[in-house]
Amino acid sequence: MVRGLFSGNRSVYKSTMLGQYIGDTDFPAIVALSVLCGAIIGLERQMRGKPAGIRTSIMVCLGTATFVHLGSQFAGPGVDPTRVLGQVITGIGFLGAGVMFAREGTVLGVTTAAVIWMLAGIGASIGLGQYHLGLGLAVTVVAVLFTCEWLEMTFAALTRGVHAIYHQTGRAKEKVDEEPPHNPS
């Protein structure tokens, strides 16, 4: 579907300046779909006030798709394009670890790290030409995030243990934000 937008008439595309510069008829579709999938997930995260919002999500998805696609373009004896994918996964692990932190004995940011990991998976699938898989995963990630949030708000039993501390921290922050500023006069 998306591939047809840019590669239906390859000779017309290649005759344009952009087509001659890029030389890859699939690349515009990869960029467009990576930005769309990253924006879908990033919008959900930003609306909830999470550390990795729209910009970060788009960049992770787009960067992964770009590196994986470029790596898949190399072929020949002694060349293993899957090594690029392995290195991207390692780099995403460091990025995910950077958003996790401990507060009062509780580790926060694990879901955000997992979302960054999924964004890389979505970008990798798009970079390898599996557009339907990338879009399907993006919709699935948002559905899981919304469903889990709804379940946690609906059933008190889901906010026990570590999750109770997390929800208390979030509620305490909301109360502080709602208090009017103190006027010492």
N, C-alpha and C positions, 0 to 999 in steps of 0.2 A: 504494500500500500504506500508507505512513505518512500520506498525506493523508486517507485514509479513516478513520483513527482519530479525527480531530478535526472533519472536515467532513461526515461522513455524515449527521448530523441537525443542520443549521445552526441551525434554530429553537430546539432545546434548548440548544445551545451559546451562542447569542446571548442567551438568557434568563438565563444565569448572570451573576454579578457580574463574573467574569473576562472573559467574552465581551463584556459591555457596555463594560468598561473598555478592552479591547484593540480590539474592533470588527473584528478581522481573524481569520478562522477558520483561516488557514494559519499564523499566527505561532507557536502552540504546537508544531506539527510542525517548524517551522524551528528553533526553540530546541532541542527534544529531539534532532533529528538532528545539529545542529551540535555539541552537547555530546558525543553519542555518537562522532561521527567524530573530533573533537578528542581525546577520551579514548583512542580506539583507537591513534592515532598517538603521542600524548603518553606513553602507557604504554610503548610500545616505546622511545622516546627516554629516558625516565626510567630504565628498567631498564638501559640502557647508560651511564648517568651523563652524558648530554649536557645542555648548558645549557638548552635549551627542552624542558621536561618536560610533565607532564599539564596543569598550570594554564595555562601559556603557550599550549599547543596548543589547549586549549578556548577560551581567550579570543580567540585569533587567528581561529579558525574561526567562533565565535559573533559576534564583532564584525563580521567581513566579511559574514556572512550577514545580520546586522541592517541594516547600512548599505545593502547592495545591495537588500535587500527594501524598505526604506523609500524608497530612490531610485526603485524600480520602481513605487511607488504614485502618483507624480506624473505627470500627463499634461496636455497642453494645448499651445497654440501657444507656441513659444519655449522649451519645456521639453525638455531632453535628459537622461533618467534615466541614460544610459550614462556621463555625466560623473562620477557617483558612483563607478562601477566604476573609471574611470581614476584618480581621486584615491585610492581605496583601494589600488590597485596601487602608486602612488607612495609612499604611507605605509608599505606593507609592505616596499618596497625599503629604506627607511631602517631599519626594524626588523631586516631581514636583515643589512644592513651592520653594524649594532651588535653582532651576535654573531660576526662574523669578526674575527680578529686575527692578527698576524704574530709568530712566535716562531722565532728562529734561522734566518731567511731562508725560512721556510715559512708559508704562510697556512693557518690552521686555522679550522674552523667553517663551511666552505663548504657541507657537506652539511646542517648545521643551518639555514643560511640558505635553502637550496633547499627544505627541509622546510617552513619558515615560508611560503615562496612557494606551495608546494602546498596548505598549509592555507588560505591565502587563496583559492586557486582552488576548493577544495572548499566553503568557505563561500559563495563567490559562486554556485556552481552550486546550492547548497541555497537561498540567498536568492532565486534566480530561479525556484524551484519544481522544479528538476531533481533531485529527491531520489535517484533511482536512480543518477544520475551521481555525485553527491557520495559516496554510500556505496561505490560501485564504485571511485572514486578513492582513498578512504581505505584500502580493502583492498589495492589495488594498491600504494600507497606503502609500506605495512608489508611486503608481499611483496617488493618491490624491496630495501628496507633489510635484511631478513633474508637474502635470497638473496645480496646483495653481501657481507655480513659473512661468510657461510658460504664463499663463493668465495675471499675474501681469506684466511681461516683454512686453507682446504684447499690452495690453490695458492700456493706461495712466490713465483712469478713475478709475482703481482699486488701484491706488496708491495715493488716496486723503486722507485727514484727517490724522489720526494717521499713516496710512500706508506710507504717504509721508514723515513724520518725520523718520520713520524706514528706508526707502530707502535712504534718504539723509544721515543718519548716516552711513549706509553701504557704500555708494559711497564715503563719506568723508574719511572713514577709508582706502578704496582702494587707494585713491589718496595719502594719507600719506605713505602707504606702497610702492608706486611706485616711490616716490621722492628719488633721490640719496642722500647719506649722505653728510652733510655739512662739508667741509674741511676748518677750520679756518686759514690756513697758508697764 
